[in-house]
Amino acid sequence: MSTLLFYNFKGGVGKTTISVLAADHFSRAGKKVLLVDLDAQASATLFFENSYGAITPTRSLFNSLQKESLRPSICHLDDNLDLIPGDWDMSLWNQTLEKLPQRDRNLVLKHFLEPLQNDYDYIILDVPPTLSTLVNNAVLASDYIILVLQTQSSSYEGVLRTAKYLSQLRNDYNAKFKLLGIVLYLVSKRANSDTAIAKEARKTFGDAIFANSIYHRERVKRWSNEGLTHKTNDVHDQRTHEMYTLFLKEVLYRIGEDDK
C-alpha cells in the first residue's frame, strides 16, 4: 500500500485534478483506491459528484477525526474506488489540534489512516494550497510526494519553497516519505513563457522533472464541470486520458510498482 500526495502550496496549479485522475486511473486498472479530500473547498468531492451524483457520508471527515475511526466517512463510488468527502468544517480542524503537543498534532492523520492501509493499494490525499497543521499531517502521512509545477513563474517559486518546506519537515520528524519528482502541469506548447519556465525547471531540477508532462486540455475542464467520461469513440477523451496514463505509469515506475 502506498499513500500519495500531489502538492504545491500555491493554489490553482492542478493538484486536485491530478489527484482525481490518478484515483480514477488506478481504480480502473484494478487497484483499490481511496481518495481523502482534506480541503474545506471540497473540489475533489465536487469533481466526483459531477461524475457519480450526490455523495453523503454517514459521518463527516471532521467529525470522524474527533472519533476513533474514519470508516463512517468512506463512500463507495465504484468497485475499486472510495472517497472520503471534503466539507467546509475541515477549516476548523487546525484549531482543534492546538491542545495537543506540537509534535503530536502533526501525526494525527497518520494514526487514523493506519487501520485502512490493508484495505487499499493506494490512498491519495488532496490538501488545500496552504502551509498548515493539516498539510503537515498529510505530508507526514504520505509515502510519496509529487510536486506539481504549473509553468508560470509564481508556481516555479512555489515549488522551490515547497521543496525546502518538505525537507525541513522530513528532518524534524525523521520522516520516511520520498519526494518522487516534479510534474510540469498545464503546459502550453505554443506559449513562449511556458517553454522558458519548463526549460529553467529542467535545468534546475534535472532528473527530478517527470519525463511525461501534463499539457493543457479543454477536455479536463469539461470533466470537472460535467463528470469524467471514457468514451472510446471520442478522440479528445482518449488523448487526454492517454496523457495522464503515461504520467501515472511513470509515477508507478518511480515508486517501483510499474510491474504490479
Contacts in CASP RR format, 6 or more apart in sequence:
PFRMAT RR
TARGET T0000
AUTHOR 0000-0000-0000
METHOD contacts of the structure
MODEL  1
MSTLLFYNFKGGVGKTTISVLAADHFSRAGKKVLLVDLDAQASATLFFEN
SYGAITPTRSLFNSLQKESLRPSICHLDDNLDLIPGDWDMSLWNQTLEKL
PQRDRNLVLKHFLEPLQNDYDYIILDVPPTLSTLVNNAVLASDYIILVLQ
TQSSSYEGVLRTAKYLSQLRNDYNAKFKLLGIVLYLVSKRANSDTAIAKE
ARKTFGDAIFANSIYHRERVKRWSNEGLTHKTNDVHDQRTHEMYTLFLKE
VLYRIGEDDK
1 117 0 8 1.000
1 118 0 8 1.000
1 120 0 8 1.000
1 121 0 8 1.000
1 122 0 8 1.000
1 123 0 8 1.000
2 121 0 8 1.000
2 122 0 8 1.000
2 123 0 8 1.000
2 143 0 8 1.000
2 144 0 8 1.000
2 255 0 8 1.000
2 257 0 8 1.000
3 113 0 8 1.000
3 122 0 8 1.000
3 123 0 8 1.000
3 124 0 8 1.000
3 125 0 8 1.000
3 141 0 8 1.000
3 142 0 8 1.000
3 143 0 8 1.000
3 144 0 8 1.000
4 22 0 8 1.000
4 122 0 8 1.000
4 123 0 8 1.000
4 124 0 8 1.000
4 125 0 8 1.000
4 142 0 8 1.000
4 143 0 8 1.000
4 144 0 8 1.000
4 145 0 8 1.000
4 146 0 8 1.000
4 251 0 8 1.000
5 124 0 8 1.000
5 125 0 8 1.000
5 127 0 8 1.000
5 138 0 8 1.000
5 139 0 8 1.000
5 142 0 8 1.000
5 144 0 8 1.000
5 145 0 8 1.000
5 146 0 8 1.000
6 14 0 8 1.000
6 15 0 8 1.000
6 18 0 8 1.000
6 19 0 8 1.000
6 22 0 8 1.000
6 124 0 8 1.000
6 126 0 8 1.000
6 145 0 8 1.000
6 146 0 8 1.000
6 147 0 8 1.000
6 148 0 8 1.000
6 183 0 8 1.000
7 15 0 8 1.000
7 127 0 8 1.000
7 135 0 8 1.000
7 138 0 8 1.000
7 139 0 8 1.000
7 145 0 8 1.000
7 146 0 8 1.000
7 147 0 8 1.000
7 148 0 8 1.000
7 162 0 8 1.000
8 15 0 8 1.000
8 129 0 8 1.000
8 147 0 8 1.000
8 148 0 8 1.000
8 149 0 8 1.000
8 150 0 8 1.000
8 155 0 8 1.000
8 158 0 8 1.000
8 159 0 8 1.000
8 162 0 8 1.000
9 129 0 8 1.000
9 130 0 8 1.000
9 131 0 8 1.000
9 135 0 8 1.000
9 158 0 8 1.000
9 161 0 8 1.000
9 162 0 8 1.000
9 165 0 8 1.000
10 129 0 8 1.000
10 150 0 8 1.000
10 154 0 8 1.000
10 155 0 8 1.000
10 157 0 8 1.000
10 158 0 8 1.000
11 129 0 8 1.000
12 129 0 8 1.000
12 150 0 8 1.000
13 129 0 8 1.000
13 148 0 8 1.000
13 149 0 8 1.000
13 150 0 8 1.000
13 155 0 8 1.000
13 185 0 8 1.000
13 186 0 8 1.000
14 148 0 8 1.000
14 150 0 8 1.000
14 185 0 8 1.000
14 186 0 8 1.000
15 126 0 8 1.000
15 127 0 8 1.000
15 129 0 8 1.000
15 148 0 8 1.000
16 39 0 8 1.000
16 43 0 8 1.000
16 44 0 8 1.000
16 47 0 8 1.000
16 126 0 8 1.000
17 47 0 8 1.000
17 220 0 8 1.000
17 224 0 8 1.000
18 146 0 8 1.000
18 148 0 8 1.000
18 183 0 8 1.000
18 185 0 8 1.000
18 214 0 8 1.000
18 244 0 8 1.000
19 35 0 8 1.000
19 44 0 8 1.000
19 124 0 8 1.000
19 125 0 8 1.000
19 126 0 8 1.000
20 35 0 8 1.000
20 44 0 8 1.000
20 47 0 8 1.000
20 48 0 8 1.000
20 126 0 8 1.000
20 228 0 8 1.000
21 244 0 8 1.000
21 248 0 8 1.000
22 122 0 8 1.000
22 124 0 8 1.000
22 244 0 8 1.000
22 248 0 8 1.000
22 251 0 8 1.000
23 33 0 8 1.000
23 35 0 8 1.000
23 81 0 8 1.000
23 83 0 8 1.000
23 122 0 8 1.000
23 124 0 8 1.000
24 81 0 8 1.000
24 228 0 8 1.000
25 241 0 8 1.000
25 244 0 8 1.000
25 245 0 8 1.000
25 248 0 8 1.000
26 33 0 8 1.000
26 80 0 8 1.000
26 121 0 8 1.000
26 122 0 8 1.000
26 248 0 8 1.000
27 33 0 8 1.000
27 78 0 8 1.000
27 79 0 8 1.000
27 80 0 8 1.000
27 81 0 8 1.000
28 80 0 8 1.000
28 230 0 8 1.000
30 80 0 8 1.000
31 80 0 8 1.000
31 121 0 8 1.000
31 122 0 8 1.000
32 80 0 8 1.000
32 82 0 8 1.000
32 119 0 8 1.000
32 120 0 8 1.000
32 121 0 8 1.000
32 122 0 8 1.000
33 80 0 8 1.000
33 81 0 8 1.000
33 82 0 8 1.000
33 120 0 8 1.000
33 121 0 8 1.000
33 122 0 8 1.000
33 123 0 8 1.000
33 124 0 8 1.000
34 74 0 8 1.000
34 82 0 8 1.000
34 83 0 8 1.000
34 84 0 8 1.000
34 116 0 8 1.000
34 119 0 8 1.000
34 120 0 8 1.000
34 122 0 8 1.000
34 123 0 8 1.000
34 124 0 8 1.000
35 44 0 8 1.000
35 48 0 8 1.000
35 81 0 8 1.000
35 82 0 8 1.000
35 83 0 8 1.000
35 84 0 8 1.000
35 123 0 8 1.000
35 124 0 8 1.000
35 125 0 8 1.000
35 126 0 8 1.000
36 61 0 8 1.000
36 70 0 8 1.000
36 83 0 8 1.000
36 84 0 8 1.000
36 113 0 8 1.000
36 123 0 8 1.000
36 124 0 8 1.000
36 125 0 8 1.000
36 126 0 8 1.000
37 43 0 8 1.000
37 44 0 8 1.000
37 45 0 8 1.000
37 61 0 8 1.000
37 83 0 8 1.000
37 84 0 8 1.000
37 85 0 8 1.000
37 86 0 8 1.000
37 126 0 8 1.000
38 61 0 8 1.000
38 86 0 8 1.000
38 90 0 8 1.000
38 109 0 8 1.000
38 125 0 8 1.000
38 126 0 8 1.000
38 127 0 8 1.000
38 128 0 8 1.000
38 134 0 8 1.000
38 138 0 8 1.000
39 86 0 8 1.000
39 90 0 8 1.000
39 126 0 8 1.000
39 127 0 8 1.000
39 128 0 8 1.000
40 86 0 8 1.000
40 87 0 8 1.000
40 88 0 8 1.000
40 89 0 8 1.000
40 90 0 8 1.000
40 91 0 8 1.000
40 128 0 8 1.000
41 128 0 8 1.000
42 85 0 8 1.000
42 86 0 8 1.000
42 87 0 8 1.000
42 88 0 8 1.000
43 126 0 8 1.000
44 83 0 8 1.000
44 86 0 8 1.000
44 126 0 8 1.000
45 55 0 8 1.000
45 83 0 8 1.000
45 85 0 8 1.000
45 86 0 8 1.000
45 87 0 8 1.000
47 223 0 8 1.000
47 224 0 8 1.000
47 227 0 8 1.000
47 228 0 8 1.000
48 55 0 8 1.000
48 77 0 8 1.000
48 83 0 8 1.000
49 55 0 8 1.000
50 223 0 8 1.000
50 224 0 8 1.000
50 225 0 8 1.000
50 226 0 8 1.000
50 227 0 8 1.000
51 77 0 8 1.000
51 223 0 8 1.000
51 227 0 8 1.000
51 228 0 8 1.000
52 77 0 8 1.000
52 78 0 8 1.000
55 75 0 8 1.000
55 77 0 8 1.000
55 83 0 8 1.000
55 85 0 8 1.000
56 75 0 8 1.000
56 85 0 8 1.000
57 72 0 8 1.000
57 73 0 8 1.000
57 74 0 8 1.000
57 75 0 8 1.000
57 84 0 8 1.000
57 85 0 8 1.000
58 72 0 8 1.000
58 73 0 8 1.000
59 67 0 8 1.000
59 72 0 8 1.000
59 73 0 8 1.000
60 73 0 8 1.000
60 85 0 8 1.000
60 86 0 8 1.000
60 87 0 8 1.000
60 89 0 8 1.000
61 70 0 8 1.000
61 73 0 8 1.000
61 84 0 8 1.000
61 85 0 8 1.000
61 86 0 8 1.000
61 87 0 8 1.000
61 90 0 8 1.000
62 87 0 8 1.000
62 89 0 8 1.000
62 90 0 8 1.000
62 92 0 8 1.000
62 93 0 8 1.000
63 73 0 8 1.000
63 89 0 8 1.000
64 70 0 8 1.000
64 71 0 8 1.000
64 72 0 8 1.000
64 73 0 8 1.000
64 84 0 8 1.000
64 112 0 8 1.000
65 93 0 8 1.000
65 96 0 8 1.000
65 108 0 8 1.000
65 109 0 8 1.000
65 112 0 8 1.000
66 96 0 8 1.000
69 112 0 8 1.000
69 115 0 8 1.000
70 84 0 8 1.000
70 112 0 8 1.000
70 113 0 8 1.000
70 115 0 8 1.000
70 116 0 8 1.000
71 115 0 8 1.000
71 116 0 8 1.000
73 84 0 8 1.000
73 85 0 8 1.000
74 82 0 8 1.000
74 83 0 8 1.000
74 84 0 8 1.000
75 82 0 8 1.000
75 83 0 8 1.000
75 84 0 8 1.000
75 85 0 8 1.000
76 82 0 8 1.000
77 83 0 8 1.000
82 120 0 8 1.000
90 134 0 8 1.000
93 133 0 8 1.000
93 134 0 8 1.000
94 132 0 8 1.000
94 133 0 8 1.000
94 134 0 8 1.000
97 105 0 8 1.000
97 108 0 8 1.000
97 133 0 8 1.000
98 105 0 8 1.000
100 108 0 8 1.000
103 173 0 8 1.000
105 133 0 8 1.000
106 133 0 8 1.000
106 136 0 8 1.000
106 137 0 8 1.000
106 140 0 8 1.000
106 173 0 8 1.000
107 137 0 8 1.000
107 140 0 8 1.000
107 173 0 8 1.000
108 137 0 8 1.000
109 134 0 8 1.000
109 137 0 8 1.000
109 138 0 8 1.000
109 140 0 8 1.000
109 141 0 8 1.000
110 137 0 8 1.000
110 140 0 8 1.000
110 141 0 8 1.000
113 123 0 8 1.000
113 141 0 8 1.000
116 123 0 8 1.000
117 123 0 8 1.000
125 138 0 8 1.000
125 141 0 8 1.000
125 142 0 8 1.000
127 134 0 8 1.000
127 135 0 8 1.000
127 138 0 8 1.000
128 134 0 8 1.000
128 135 0 8 1.000
131 165 0 8 1.000
136 169 0 8 1.000
139 145 0 8 1.000
139 166 0 8 1.000
139 169 0 8 1.000
139 175 0 8 1.000
139 177 0 8 1.000
140 169 0 8 1.000
140 173 0 8 1.000
140 175 0 8 1.000
140 177 0 8 1.000
142 177 0 8 1.000
143 176 0 8 1.000
143 177 0 8 1.000
143 178 0 8 1.000
144 177 0 8 1.000
144 178 0 8 1.000
144 179 0 8 1.000
144 180 0 8 1.000
144 251 0 8 1.000
144 254 0 8 1.000
144 255 0 8 1.000
145 166 0 8 1.000
145 177 0 8 1.000
145 178 0 8 1.000
145 179 0 8 1.000
145 180 0 8 1.000
146 180 0 8 1.000
146 181 0 8 1.000
146 182 0 8 1.000
146 183 0 8 1.000
146 210 0 8 1.000
146 251 0 8 1.000
147 159 0 8 1.000
147 162 0 8 1.000
147 163 0 8 1.000
147 179 0 8 1.000
147 181 0 8 1.000
147 182 0 8 1.000
147 183 0 8 1.000
148 155 0 8 1.000
148 182 0 8 1.000
148 183 0 8 1.000
148 185 0 8 1.000
149 155 0 8 1.000
149 156 0 8 1.000
149 159 0 8 1.000
149 182 0 8 1.000
149 183 0 8 1.000
149 184 0 8 1.000
149 185 0 8 1.000
149 201 0 8 1.000
150 185 0 8 1.000
150 186 0 8 1.000
151 184 0 8 1.000
151 185 0 8 1.000
151 186 0 8 1.000
151 187 0 8 1.000
151 188 0 8 1.000
151 191 0 8 1.000
151 193 0 8 1.000
151 194 0 8 1.000
151 195 0 8 1.000
151 197 0 8 1.000
151 198 0 8 1.000
151 201 0 8 1.000
152 193 0 8 1.000
152 194 0 8 1.000
152 197 0 8 1.000
153 193 0 8 1.000
153 197 0 8 1.000
156 197 0 8 1.000
156 200 0 8 1.000
156 201 0 8 1.000
159 182 0 8 1.000
159 201 0 8 1.000
163 179 0 8 1.000
166 177 0 8 1.000
166 179 0 8 1.000
169 175 0 8 1.000
170 177 0 8 1.000
179 208 0 8 1.000
180 251 0 8 1.000
180 254 0 8 1.000
180 255 0 8 1.000
181 205 0 8 1.000
181 208 0 8 1.000
181 209 0 8 1.000
181 210 0 8 1.000
181 254 0 8 1.000
182 201 0 8 1.000
182 205 0 8 1.000
182 208 0 8 1.000
182 209 0 8 1.000
182 210 0 8 1.000
183 209 0 8 1.000
183 210 0 8 1.000
183 212 0 8 1.000
183 213 0 8 1.000
183 214 0 8 1.000
183 247 0 8 1.000
184 198 0 8 1.000
184 201 0 8 1.000
184 209 0 8 1.000
184 210 0 8 1.000
184 213 0 8 1.000
184 214 0 8 1.000
185 213 0 8 1.000
185 214 0 8 1.000
186 214 0 8 1.000
186 215 0 8 1.000
186 216 0 8 1.000
187 194 0 8 1.000
187 198 0 8 1.000
187 213 0 8 1.000
187 214 0 8 1.000
187 215 0 8 1.000
187 216 0 8 1.000
188 194 0 8 1.000
188 215 0 8 1.000
188 216 0 8 1.000
189 195 0 8 1.000
189 215 0 8 1.000
198 213 0 8 1.000
201 209 0 8 1.000
202 209 0 8 1.000
210 247 0 8 1.000
210 250 0 8 1.000
210 251 0 8 1.000
211 250 0 8 1.000
212 243 0 8 1.000
212 246 0 8 1.000
212 247 0 8 1.000
212 249 0 8 1.000
212 250 0 8 1.000
213 247 0 8 1.000
214 243 0 8 1.000
214 244 0 8 1.000
214 247 0 8 1.000
215 243 0 8 1.000
217 236 0 8 1.000
217 239 0 8 1.000
217 240 0 8 1.000
217 243 0 8 1.000
218 236 0 8 1.000
219 236 0 8 1.000
219 237 0 8 1.000
219 240 0 8 1.000
220 240 0 8 1.000
223 229 0 8 1.000
229 237 0 8 1.000
230 237 0 8 1.000
230 241 0 8 1.000
231 237 0 8 1.000
231 238 0 8 1.000
232 238 0 8 1.000
249 258 0 8 1.000
252 258 0 8 1.000
252 260 0 8 1.000
END
